[in-house]
Amino acid sequence: MTTVTRALMIQGTASHAGKSLIVAGLCRLFLGEGLRVVPFKSQNMALNAYVTRDGGEMGWAQAMQAEAAGIEPRVEMNPVLLKPQSDQGSQVIVLGKVVGVAGAQDYYAMTGRLWSAVRESYERLAAEADLVLIEGAGNPAEPNLMDRDIANMAVARLARAPVLLVGDIDRGGVFGSLLGTLGLLRPSDRRRVRGFILNKFRGDAALLAPAVEFLERKTGRRVLGVVPMLPRLHLPEEDSVALEEVERDRRREPGRVTIAVVRLPHIANFTDFSPLEAEPRVSVVYAGRPAALAGAGLVILPGSKDTIADLRFLKAEGFDQALADHLERGGAVGGICGGFQMLGRSVADPHGIESGGEEPGLGLLPVTTVLEPAKITRRVVARFLPGPWGDGGPEWEAYEIHMGRTLGGAALTPLFAVRREGSGGVEETDGLISRDGRVWGTYLHGCFDAPSVRERLLTWLGRLGPSPPHATSPDYRKVREDGYDSLARALRASLDLAAIRALIGR
């Protein structure tokens, strides 16, 4: 008897409607029912990226969904990744590797090649799975994009997948958005939409009954669930718009150390800070202006997709002086990846990889950076070296995603020893910390996932200023696992699973 792979596609009325988390929750839910589940998103536009075991780059959301499905992330789960680096162009990554930078017209000219990668990736995954859970991108009914869209209905047709359309009720206008999206679709694609999910609802769902009845009568399709707002899942978000919600909901709680992450215009891999958000001794704030740094013990410059442009932003907004004042008051400053590069004396882009040109850095570390065409994407195993953060302890995993070499700082103390995949066990060093122990930088993403790193970080901060309250750093992998389980329970309680199982032939 031949096993037929089933597929279900989750599309949305807009970005940040909650598609990524709905797919992650369904991955965990159907995994619990004994199915081999695989996530898939043909094209993702995001600056949060993940590096696979073999050094391929993919969207963080699909890596998270794979984790929820209990499988190793693979680039086939997100064959096309677009990383915006200006208003006019994006870096294009196909099956984990950079193929160039393209504006909209150049990108559309690549559609044939990209679609081949999408089709082959989907077919490879489908051959190994019982169920493929597919995530759409943005809205499937943009009139100027529908003919060239390789992320929504074209994939639904490829997979012969029924579609559930998700709307964010918290932002308002959800019923108009659902009706408008459905009405703009071509009749053949409209027939693929089999139901709706109302997401991020606060309050008594019974109050929605008249509106739900109207929508169902108007469209001939059922609302298959009203999913409540689910705060504090501690699962990384894909879109930077999520930082607005974090900033709105975050409170600086007494007794916690405040870590301020500068909200750069081209912020990348802010998933680095999700473990700190889950840390009971820490309040994380995302600072879009210098005044928001007040009261922070540590300020971190995050990764960036356009280091020079964001460095110029820091100066134009007065962050350079604010960081100097912060250090003068006894605070600490850190940088990850692009943020590390900004802390140096200069950043040069002679090949025009990002903004081009050269820009003086913040001058807080005696290093210089030159951006280079070859992109480094690799996983590493790291350990602490003797220095202000202490020696020894357990090894931990992290990853690198950067274009450029940072030179100098020979007189400073390196933070970590790292073994890269395929190095035969040979160790190199990563990261630097200033002589006064108050400024540090590293190329390692994901380092705060390790409880030992957060523990060392908070101990170091306690020596520089008020000590954080004593507590044990949680195992962030377990925190994420608990988040997937909580998400699956919420979907089980709020969705019509009988109807969804019928759609996938279960």
One Martini backbone bead per residue (centre of mass of N, CA, C, O) as a GRO file, in nm:
protein
  506
    1MET     BB    1   0.095   0.037   0.025
    2THR     BB    2   0.061   0.367  -0.047
    3THR     BB    3   0.187   0.661   0.078
    4VAL     BB    4   0.033   0.973   0.131
    5THR     BB    5   0.118   1.292   0.115
    6ARG     BB    6   0.032   1.555   0.309
    7ALA     BB    7  -0.115   1.894   0.296
    8LEU     BB    8  -0.084   2.221   0.465
    9MET     BB    9  -0.186   2.565   0.440
   10ILE     BB   10  -0.062   2.876   0.583
   11GLN     BB   11  -0.218   3.175   0.558
   12GLY     BB   12  -0.229   3.542   0.529
   13THR     BB   13  -0.324   3.885   0.553
   14ALA     BB   14  -0.032   3.923   0.689
   15SER     BB   15   0.219   4.014   0.841
   16HIS     BB   16   0.212   3.894   1.164
   17ALA     BB   17  -0.047   3.692   1.202
   18GLY     BB   18   0.088   3.386   1.291
   19LYS     BB   19   0.195   3.155   1.106
   20SER     BB   20   0.453   3.041   1.237
   21LEU     BB   21   0.316   2.946   1.507
   22ILE     BB   22   0.098   2.770   1.390
   23VAL     BB   23   0.291   2.572   1.254
   24ALA     BB   24   0.449   2.492   1.506
   25GLY     BB   25   0.203   2.383   1.664
   26LEU     BB   26   0.123   2.167   1.450
   27CYS     BB   27   0.382   2.011   1.458
   28ARG     BB   28   0.353   1.923   1.755
   29LEU     BB   29   0.072   1.800   1.745
   30PHE     BB   30   0.126   1.581   1.513
   31LEU     BB   31   0.362   1.449   1.649
   32GLY     BB   32   0.182   1.347   1.893
   33GLU     BB   33   0.021   1.159   1.661
   34GLY     BB   34   0.268   1.014   1.484
   35LEU     BB   35   0.381   1.209   1.277
   36ARG     BB   36   0.560   1.301   0.991
   37VAL     BB   37   0.681   1.626   1.015
   38VAL     BB   38   0.706   1.910   0.780
   39PRO     BB   39   0.836   2.209   0.706
   40PHE     BB   40   0.736   2.493   0.476
   41LYS     BB   41   0.910   2.769   0.296
   42SER     BB   42   0.988   2.890   0.001
   43GLN     BB   43   0.970   3.208   0.088
   44ASN     BB   44   1.182   3.430   0.274
   45MET     BB   45   1.162   3.742   0.463
   46ALA     BB   46   1.462   3.782   0.658
   47LEU     BB   47   1.699   3.857   0.945
   48ASN     BB   48   1.645   3.576   1.064
   49ALA     BB   49   1.894   3.330   1.107
   50TYR     BB   50   2.016   2.998   1.020
   51VAL     BB   51   2.250   2.730   1.084
   52THR     BB   52   2.341   2.448   0.964
   53ARG     BB   53   2.543   2.178   0.986
   54ASP     BB   54   2.642   2.245   0.668
   55GLY     BB   55   2.622   2.581   0.642
   56GLY     BB   56   2.337   2.667   0.598
   57GLU     BB   57   2.092   2.913   0.512
   58MET     BB   58   1.800   3.007   0.711
   59GLY     BB   59   1.513   3.049   0.845
   60TRP     BB   60   1.422   3.059   1.173
   61ALA     BB   61   1.128   2.959   1.160
   62GLN     BB   62   1.196   2.678   1.030
   63ALA     BB   63   1.378   2.583   1.258
   64MET     BB   64   1.160   2.594   1.474
   65GLN     BB   65   0.959   2.400   1.336
   66ALA     BB   66   1.150   2.160   1.336
   67GLU     BB   67   1.179   2.144   1.638
   68ALA     BB   68   0.873   2.092   1.686
   69ALA     BB   69   0.900   1.820   1.494
   70GLY     BB   70   1.179   1.668   1.574
   71ILE     BB   71   1.391   1.798   1.365
   72GLU     BB   72   1.630   1.875   1.142
   73PRO     BB   73   1.737   2.135   0.991
   74ARG     BB   74   1.676   2.241   0.644
   75VAL     BB   75   1.702   2.416   0.350
   76GLU     BB   76   1.442   2.292   0.213
   77MET     BB   77   1.241   2.445   0.413
   78ASN     BB   78   1.409   2.718   0.283
   79PRO     BB   79   1.513   2.779  -0.031
   80VAL     BB   80   1.423   3.095  -0.001
   81LEU     BB   81   1.623   3.380   0.100
   82LEU     BB   82   1.553   3.712   0.208
   83LYS     BB   83   1.784   3.995   0.273
   84PRO     BB   84   1.744   4.296   0.360
   85GLN     BB   85   1.971   4.600   0.274
   86SER     BB   86   1.744   4.776   0.138
   87ASP     BB   87   1.492   4.940  -0.034
   88GLN     BB   88   1.605   4.792  -0.325
   89GLY     BB   89   1.746   4.529  -0.179
   90SER     BB   90   1.850   4.174  -0.175
   91GLN     BB   91   1.962   3.898  -0.044
   92VAL     BB   92   2.018   3.587  -0.215
   93ILE     BB   93   1.910   3.262  -0.096
   94VAL     BB   94   1.997   2.930  -0.214
   95LEU     BB   95   2.020   2.660  -0.049
   96GLY     BB   96   2.214   2.838   0.169
   97LYS     BB   97   2.323   3.030  -0.071
   98VAL     BB   98   2.471   3.287  -0.217
   99VAL     BB   99   2.371   3.458  -0.542
  100GLY     BB  100   2.296   3.760  -0.451
  101VAL     BB  101   2.184   4.088  -0.548
  102ALA     BB  102   1.838   4.215  -0.556
  103GLY     BB  103   1.602   4.356  -0.711
  104ALA     BB  104   1.291   4.322  -0.813
  105GLN     BB  105   1.346   4.270  -1.118
  106ASP     BB  106   1.577   4.070  -1.084
  107TYR     BB  107   1.419   3.867  -0.919
  108TYR     BB  108   1.198   3.799  -1.130
  109ALA     BB  109   1.411   3.685  -1.337
  110MET     BB  110   1.465   3.428  -1.125
  111THR     BB  111   1.208   3.247  -1.097
  112GLY     BB  112   1.279   2.984  -1.243
  113ARG     BB  113   1.515   2.898  -1.060
  114LEU     BB  114   1.359   2.915  -0.793
  115TRP     BB  115   1.131   2.712  -0.858
  116SER     BB  116   1.310   2.466  -0.880
  117ALA     BB  117   1.396   2.470  -0.581
  118VAL     BB  118   1.114   2.448  -0.465
  119ARG     BB  119   1.016   2.186  -0.597
  120GLU     BB  120   1.250   1.998  -0.510
  121SER     BB  121   1.221   2.042  -0.208
  122TYR     BB  122   0.934   1.949  -0.169
  123GLU     BB  123   0.965   1.663  -0.288
  124ARG     BB  124   1.178   1.567  -0.086
  125LEU     BB  125   1.008   1.604   0.172
  126ALA     BB  126   0.747   1.448   0.091
  127ALA     BB  127   0.897   1.164   0.068
  128GLU     BB  128   0.946   1.173   0.412
  129ALA     BB  129   0.637   1.234   0.476
  130ASP     BB  130   0.305   1.270   0.602
  131LEU     BB  131   0.338   1.592   0.664
  132VAL     BB  132   0.301   1.918   0.520
  133LEU     BB  133   0.375   2.236   0.658
  134ILE     BB  134   0.270   2.539   0.516
  135GLU     BB  135   0.406   2.862   0.463
  136GLY     BB  136   0.335   3.165   0.397
  137ALA     BB  137   0.346   3.508   0.251
  138GLY     BB  138   0.191   3.741   0.366
  139ASN     BB  139  -0.016   3.802   0.092
  140PRO     BB  140  -0.193   3.624  -0.171
  141ALA     BB  141  -0.356   3.914  -0.298
  142GLU     BB  142  -0.149   4.074  -0.460
  143PRO     BB  143  -0.191   4.216  -0.764
  144ASN     BB  144   0.132   4.276  -0.828
  145LEU     BB  145   0.222   3.950  -0.744
  146MET     BB  146   0.060   3.690  -0.829
  147ASP     BB  147   0.219   3.611  -1.099
  148ARG     BB  148   0.512   3.591  -0.908
  149ASP     BB  149   0.429   3.403  -0.679
  150ILE     BB  150   0.628   3.155  -0.471
  151ALA     BB  151   0.464   3.146  -0.163
  152ASN     BB  152   0.163   3.052  -0.222
  153MET     BB  153  -0.043   2.933  -0.453
  154ALA     BB  154   0.176   2.782  -0.607
  155VAL     BB  155   0.227   2.585  -0.371
  156ALA     BB  156  -0.056   2.477  -0.335
  157ARG     BB  157  -0.061   2.350  -0.616
  158LEU     BB  158   0.185   2.169  -0.592
  159ALA     BB  159   0.062   2.024  -0.314
  160ARG     BB  160  -0.245   2.007  -0.301
  161ALA     BB  161  -0.344   2.232  -0.088
  162PRO     BB  162  -0.504   2.330   0.162
  163VAL     BB  163  -0.637   2.643   0.298
  164LEU     BB  164  -0.556   2.857   0.571
  165LEU     BB  165  -0.677   3.167   0.698
  166VAL     BB  166  -0.501   3.420   0.871
  167GLY     BB  167  -0.598   3.647   1.140
  168ASP     BB  168  -0.538   3.956   1.313
  169ILE     BB  169  -0.740   4.073   1.569
  170ASP     BB  170  -0.565   4.277   1.738
  171ARG     BB  171  -0.534   4.498   1.489
  172GLY     BB  172  -0.776   4.489   1.326
  173GLY     BB  173  -0.986   4.421   1.052
  174VAL     BB  174  -1.020   4.106   0.998
  175PHE     BB  175  -1.281   4.070   0.825
  176GLY     BB  176  -1.195   4.249   0.590
  177SER     BB  177  -0.933   4.093   0.527
  178LEU     BB  178  -1.059   3.821   0.461
  179LEU     BB  179  -1.256   3.915   0.242
  180GLY     BB  180  -1.051   4.060   0.059
  181THR     BB  181  -0.865   3.826   0.001
  182LEU     BB  182  -1.072   3.634  -0.121
  183GLY     BB  183  -1.178   3.834  -0.347
  184LEU     BB  184  -0.884   3.862  -0.500
  185LEU     BB  185  -0.886   3.588  -0.580
  186ARG     BB  186  -0.886   3.347  -0.775
  187PRO     BB  187  -1.116   3.111  -0.814
  188SER     BB  188  -0.920   2.863  -0.794
  189ASP     BB  189  -0.785   2.969  -0.527
  190ARG     BB  190  -1.035   3.017  -0.354
  191ARG     BB  191  -1.107   2.708  -0.332
  192ARG     BB  192  -0.859   2.642  -0.137
  193VAL     BB  193  -1.011   2.792   0.075
  194ARG     BB  194  -1.145   2.627   0.378
  195GLY     BB  195  -1.061   2.847   0.605
  196PHE     BB  196  -1.046   3.004   0.932
  197ILE     BB  197  -0.822   3.204   1.149
  198LEU     BB  198  -0.834   3.350   1.462
  199ASN     BB  199  -0.588   3.566   1.597
  200LYS     BB  200  -0.511   3.713   1.895
  201PHE     BB  201  -0.728   3.686   2.126
  202ARG     BB  202  -0.911   3.903   2.351
  203GLY     BB  203  -1.132   3.731   2.547
  204ASP     BB  204  -1.461   3.658   2.454
  205ALA     BB  205  -1.548   3.455   2.193
  206ALA     BB  206  -1.865   3.483   2.203
  207LEU     BB  207  -1.868   3.786   2.093
  208LEU     BB  208  -1.809   3.685   1.781
  209ALA     BB  209  -2.057   3.540   1.660
  210PRO     BB  210  -2.181   3.746   1.455
  211ALA     BB  211  -1.922   3.775   1.279
  212VAL     BB  212  -1.885   3.478   1.211
  213GLU     BB  213  -2.156   3.436   1.077
  214PHE     BB  214  -2.115   3.641   0.854
  215LEU     BB  215  -1.859   3.521   0.725
  216GLU     BB  216  -1.977   3.240   0.661
  217ARG     BB  217  -2.213   3.340   0.485
  218LYS     BB  218  -2.041   3.510   0.277
  219THR     BB  219  -1.823   3.254   0.203
  220GLY     BB  220  -1.875   2.939   0.283
  221ARG     BB  221  -1.685   2.944   0.543
  222ARG     BB  222  -1.512   2.840   0.816
  223VAL     BB  223  -1.438   2.886   1.145
  224LEU     BB  224  -1.167   2.688   1.298
  225GLY     BB  225  -1.077   2.929   1.497
  226VAL     BB  226  -0.986   3.083   1.824
  227VAL     BB  227  -0.690   3.229   1.906
  228PRO     BB  228  -0.521   3.321   2.160
  229MET     BB  229  -0.335   3.510   2.330
  230LEU     BB  230   0.032   3.419   2.365
  231PRO     BB  231   0.217   3.486   2.607
  232ARG     BB  232   0.525   3.378   2.707
  233LEU     BB  233   0.666   3.149   2.516
  234HIS     BB  234   0.968   3.201   2.425
  235LEU     BB  235   0.958   3.252   2.110
  236PRO     BB  236   1.093   3.335   1.835
  237GLU     BB  237   1.077   3.589   1.615
  238GLU     BB  238   1.075   3.701   1.277
  239ASP     BB  239   0.968   3.990   1.307
  240SER     BB  240   1.041   4.322   1.391
  241VAL     BB  241   0.748   4.401   1.474
  242ALA     BB  242   0.760   4.241   1.747
  243LEU     BB  243   0.922   4.459   1.908
  244GLU     BB  244   0.682   4.641   1.969
  245GLU     BB  245   0.547   4.444   2.168
  246VAL     BB  246   0.779   4.411   2.362
  247GLU     BB  247   0.803   4.714   2.431
  248ARG     BB  248   0.507   4.747   2.534
  249ASP     BB  249   0.515   4.493   2.753
  250ARG     BB  250   0.763   4.579   2.887
  251ARG     BB  251   0.915   4.561   3.216
  252ARG     BB  252   1.095   4.721   3.467
  253GLU     BB  253   1.196   4.524   3.710
  254PRO     BB  254   1.258   4.500   4.017
  255GLY     BB  255   1.588   4.352   4.063
  256ARG     BB  256   1.668   4.379   3.772
  257VAL     BB  257   1.858   4.356   3.501
  258THR     BB  258   1.929   4.580   3.239
  259ILE     BB  259   1.896   4.510   2.887
  260ALA     BB  260   2.002   4.692   2.603
  261VAL     BB  261   1.878   4.691   2.272
  262VAL     BB  262   1.956   4.814   1.980
  263ARG     BB  263   1.734   4.948   1.734
  264LEU     BB  264   1.803   4.883   1.434
  265PRO     BB  265   1.709   4.923   1.109
  266HIS     BB  266   1.900   4.636   1.039
  267ILE     BB  267   1.817   4.419   1.219
  268ALA     BB  268   1.975   4.105   1.323
  269ASN     BB  269   1.929   3.837   1.505
  270PHE     BB  270   1.723   3.885   1.767
  271THR     BB  271   1.715   3.588   1.873
  272ASP     BB  272   1.956   3.615   2.074
  273PHE     BB  273   1.747   3.748   2.313
  274SER     BB  274   1.536   3.539   2.410
  275PRO     BB  275   1.688   3.414   2.656
  276LEU     BB  276   1.688   3.685   2.818
  277GLU     BB  277   1.375   3.710   2.836
  278ALA     BB  278   1.369   3.425   3.011
  279GLU     BB  279   1.526   3.562   3.234
  280PRO     BB  280   1.458   3.625   3.574
  281ARG     BB  281   1.706   3.864   3.601
  282VAL     BB  282   1.581   4.005   3.335
  283SER     BB  283   1.553   4.310   3.141
  284VAL     BB  284   1.436   4.370   2.816
  285VAL     BB  285   1.526   4.630   2.585
  286TYR     BB  286   1.427   4.823   2.295
  287ALA     BB  287   1.629   5.078   2.157
  288GLY     BB  288   1.536   5.368   1.954
  289ARG     BB  289   1.668   5.555   2.177
  290PRO     BB  290   1.885   5.690   2.402
  291ALA     BB  291   1.689   5.720   2.653
  292ALA     BB  292   1.643   5.396   2.676
  293LEU     BB  293   1.927   5.342   2.836
  294ALA     BB  294   1.828   5.404   3.098
  295GLY     BB  295   1.939   5.180   3.357
  296ALA     BB  296   2.146   5.017   3.220
  297GLY     BB  297   2.403   4.777   3.244
  298LEU     BB  298   2.358   4.678   2.938
  299VAL     BB  299   2.472   4.731   2.602
  300ILE     BB  300   2.356   4.610   2.280
  301LEU     BB  301   2.487   4.540   1.966
  302PRO     BB  302   2.359   4.406   1.702
  303GLY     BB  303   2.288   4.282   1.428
  304SER     BB  304   2.350   4.349   1.066
  305LYS     BB  305   2.273   4.422   0.713
  306ASP     BB  306   2.397   4.738   0.760
  307THR     BB  307   2.654   4.858   0.914
  308ILE     BB  308   2.708   5.146   0.809
  309ALA     BB  309   2.420   5.257   0.824
  310ASP     BB  310   2.390   5.199   1.134
  311LEU     BB  311   2.630   5.369   1.225
  312ARG     BB  312   2.511   5.636   1.123
  313PHE     BB  313   2.260   5.623   1.298
  314LEU     BB  314   2.393   5.637   1.575
  315LYS     BB  315   2.508   5.922   1.530
  316ALA     BB  316   2.251   6.081   1.445
  317GLU     BB  317   2.100   5.993   1.732
  318GLY     BB  318   2.333   5.981   1.977
  319PHE     BB  319   2.462   5.699   2.067
  320ASP     BB  320   2.761   5.760   2.098
  321GLN     BB  321   2.731   5.943   2.349
  322ALA     BB  322   2.556   5.751   2.521
  323LEU     BB  323   2.775   5.530   2.545
  324ALA     BB  324   2.990   5.702   2.679
  325ASP     BB  325   2.818   5.775   2.926
  326HIS     BB  326   2.764   5.487   3.020
  327LEU     BB  327   3.062   5.419   3.077
  328GLU     BB  328   3.116   5.655   3.276
  329ARG     BB  329   2.891   5.526   3.481
  330GLY     BB  330   2.973   5.194   3.462
  331GLY     BB  331   2.899   5.054   3.220
  332ALA     BB  332   2.814   4.826   2.952
  333VAL     BB  333   2.940   4.685   2.630
  334GLY     BB  334   2.807   4.514   2.340
  335GLY     BB  335   2.877   4.288   2.050
  336ILE     BB  336   2.715   4.144   1.756
  337CYS     BB  337   2.876   4.126   1.487
  338GLY     BB  338   2.795   4.413   1.365
  339GLY     BB  339   2.830   4.534   1.650
  340PHE     BB  340   3.128   4.465   1.670
  341GLN     BB  341   3.221   4.635   1.428
  342MET     BB  342   3.121   4.917   1.544
  343LEU     BB  343   3.327   4.924   1.796
  344GLY     BB  344   3.540   5.012   1.622
  345ARG     BB  345   3.732   5.225   1.413
  346SER     BB  346   3.634   5.065   1.143
  347VAL     BB  347   3.433   5.042   0.829
  348ALA     BB  348   3.477   4.857   0.527
  349ASP     BB  349   3.334   4.871   0.166
  350PRO     BB  350   3.495   4.813  -0.126
  351HIS     BB  351   3.259   4.617  -0.276
  352GLY     BB  352   2.957   4.696  -0.213
  353ILE     BB  353   2.782   4.497  -0.029
  354GLU     BB  354   2.638   4.738   0.091
  355SER     BB  355   2.691   5.075   0.113
  356GLY     BB  356   2.971   5.147   0.115
  357GLY     BB  357   3.273   5.240   0.196
  358GLU     BB  358   3.364   5.441   0.489
  359GLU     BB  359   3.354   5.417   0.862
  360PRO     BB  360   3.372   5.533   1.153
  361GLY     BB  361   3.373   5.420   1.452
  362LEU     BB  362   3.332   5.412   1.807
  363GLY     BB  363   3.617   5.332   1.953
  364LEU     BB  364   3.595   5.078   2.182
  365LEU     BB  365   3.781   4.911   1.983
  366PRO     BB  366   4.106   4.802   1.844
  367VAL     BB  367   3.948   4.772   1.548
  368THR     BB  368   3.903   4.640   1.211
  369THR     BB  369   3.682   4.638   0.917
  370VAL     BB  370   3.634   4.415   0.628
  371LEU     BB  371   3.436   4.370   0.370
  372GLU     BB  372   3.339   4.060   0.204
  373PRO     BB  373   3.209   3.848  -0.030
  374ALA     BB  374   3.250   3.621   0.159
  375LYS     BB  375   3.043   3.406   0.332
  376ILE     BB  376   2.996   3.323   0.674
  377THR     BB  377   2.871   2.985   0.750
  378ARG     BB  378   2.876   2.847   1.084
  379ARG     BB  379   2.938   2.607   1.314
  380VAL     BB  380   3.006   2.587   1.673
  381VAL     BB  381   3.236   2.516   1.935
  382ALA     BB  382   3.250   2.647   2.270
  383ARG     BB  383   3.476   2.824   2.500
  384PHE     BB  384   3.627   2.947   2.770
  385LEU     BB  385   3.853   3.191   2.846
  386PRO     BB  386   4.070   3.353   3.009
  387GLY     BB  387   3.895   3.599   3.213
  388PRO     BB  388   3.628   3.793   3.307
  389TRP     BB  389   3.434   3.524   3.244
  390GLY     BB  390   3.609   3.293   3.267
  391ASP     BB  391   3.694   2.956   3.296
  392GLY     BB  392   3.572   2.701   3.149
  393GLY     BB  393   3.344   2.469   3.131
  394PRO     BB  394   3.106   2.414   2.922
  395GLU     BB  395   3.022   2.347   2.622
  396TRP     BB  396   2.899   2.521   2.320
  397GLU     BB  397   2.668   2.637   2.084
  398ALA     BB  398   2.706   2.805   1.762
  399TYR     BB  399   2.700   3.086   1.515
  400GLU     BB  400   2.785   3.210   1.184
  401ILE     BB  401   2.705   3.545   1.020
  402HIS     BB  402   2.932   3.682   0.781
  403MET     BB  403   3.097   3.980   0.622
  404GLY     BB  404   3.422   3.964   0.724
  405ARG     BB  405   3.711   4.125   0.880
  406THR     BB  406   3.864   4.133   1.205
  407LEU     BB  407   4.122   4.350   1.314
  408GLY     BB  408   4.313   4.321   1.587
  409GLY     BB  409   4.353   4.317   1.935
  410ALA     BB  410   4.616   4.168   2.050
  411ALA     BB  411   4.610   4.302   2.353
  412LEU     BB  412   4.360   4.148   2.396
  413THR     BB  413   4.097   3.951   2.520
  414PRO     BB  414   3.973   3.663   2.451
  415LEU     BB  415   3.676   3.481   2.501
  416PHE     BB  416   3.700   3.237   2.283
  417ALA     BB  417   3.694   2.901   2.193
  418VAL     BB  418   3.685   2.746   1.861
  419ARG     BB  419   3.507   2.488   1.675
  420ARG     BB  420   3.481   2.401   1.355
  421GLU     BB  421   3.341   2.262   1.107
  422GLY     BB  422   3.596   2.063   0.972
  423SER     BB  423   3.874   2.121   1.161
  424GLY     BB  424   3.980   1.872   1.337
  425GLY     BB  425   3.985   2.035   1.632
  426VAL     BB  426   4.067   2.312   1.572
  427GLU     BB  427   4.148   2.610   1.734
  428GLU     BB  428   4.003   2.925   1.790
  429THR     BB  429   3.927   3.263   1.817
  430ASP     BB  430   3.679   3.472   1.991
  431GLY     BB  431   3.663   3.768   2.067
  432LEU     BB  432   3.654   4.071   2.279
  433ILE     BB  433   3.808   4.254   2.558
  434SER     BB  434   3.867   4.505   2.734
  435ARG     BB  435   4.085   4.616   2.971
  436ASP     BB  436   3.836   4.715   3.165
  437GLY     BB  437   3.586   4.505   3.107
  438ARG     BB  438   3.331   4.681   2.938
  439VAL     BB  439   3.408   4.573   2.640
  440TRP     BB  440   3.244   4.366   2.388
  441GLY     BB  441   3.297   4.108   2.126
  442THR     BB  442   3.116   3.903   1.872
  443TYR     BB  443   3.028   3.644   1.618
  444LEU     BB  444   2.827   3.489   1.807
  445HIS     BB  445   2.547   3.316   1.767
  446GLY     BB  446   2.351   3.179   2.029
  447CYS     BB  447   2.505   3.202   2.312
  448PHE     BB  448   2.250   3.249   2.515
  449ASP     BB  449   2.136   2.958   2.518
  450ALA     BB  450   2.349   2.914   2.727
  451PRO     BB  451   2.356   2.906   3.063
  452SER     BB  452   2.664   2.965   3.109
  453VAL     BB  453   2.667   3.240   2.963
  454ARG     BB  454   2.458   3.388   3.134
  455GLU     BB  455   2.601   3.344   3.401
  456ARG     BB  456   2.863   3.496   3.330
  457LEU     BB  457   2.737   3.763   3.251
  458LEU     BB  458   2.596   3.825   3.530
  459THR     BB  459   2.848   3.808   3.703
  460TRP     BB  460   2.999   4.037   3.560
  461LEU     BB  461   2.785   4.256   3.612
  462GLY     BB  462   2.803   4.233   3.927
  463ARG     BB  463   3.101   4.352   3.933
  464LEU     BB  464   3.019   4.637   3.794
  465GLY     BB  465   2.749   4.622   3.970
  466PRO     BB  466   2.461   4.543   4.046
  467SER     BB  467   2.340   4.256   4.156
  468PRO     BB  468   2.179   4.007   4.063
  469PRO     BB  469   1.968   3.794   4.143
  470HIS     BB  470   1.939   3.490   4.264
  471ALA     BB  471   1.962   3.232   4.008
  472THR     BB  472   1.872   2.993   3.777
  473SER     BB  473   1.949   2.922   3.470
  474PRO     BB  474   1.775   2.833   3.219
  475ASP     BB  475   1.684   2.597   2.990
  476TYR     BB  476   1.617   2.705   2.677
  477ARG     BB  477   1.535   2.448   2.535
  478LYS     BB  478   1.310   2.385   2.739
  479VAL     BB  479   1.155   2.642   2.701
  480ARG     BB  480   1.084   2.585   2.406
  481GLU     BB  481   0.944   2.314   2.448
  482ASP     BB  482   0.723   2.433   2.628
  483GLY     BB  483   0.617   2.625   2.409
  484TYR     BB  484   0.523   2.410   2.208
  485ASP     BB  485   0.329   2.269   2.402
  486SER     BB  486   0.150   2.517   2.462
  487LEU     BB  487   0.070   2.567   2.171
  488ALA     BB  488  -0.063   2.293   2.116
  489ARG     BB  489  -0.278   2.315   2.337
  490ALA     BB  490  -0.414   2.570   2.228
  491LEU     BB  491  -0.495   2.445   1.954
  492ARG     BB  492  -0.658   2.208   2.062
  493ALA     BB  493  -0.870   2.403   2.213
  494SER     BB  494  -0.938   2.612   1.943
  495LEU     BB  495  -0.959   2.394   1.726
  496ASP     BB  496  -1.094   2.212   1.450
  497LEU     BB  497  -0.958   1.908   1.416
  498ALA     BB  498  -1.157   1.744   1.254
  499ALA     BB  499  -1.155   1.931   1.007
  500ILE     BB  500  -0.848   1.922   0.958
  501ARG     BB  501  -0.820   1.617   0.923
  502ALA     BB  502  -1.005   1.605   0.676
  503LEU     BB  503  -0.821   1.778   0.489
  504ILE     BB  504  -0.570   1.550   0.535
  505GLY     BB  505  -0.691   1.252   0.562
  506ARG     BB  506  -0.738   1.155   0.893
   0.00000   0.00000   0.00000
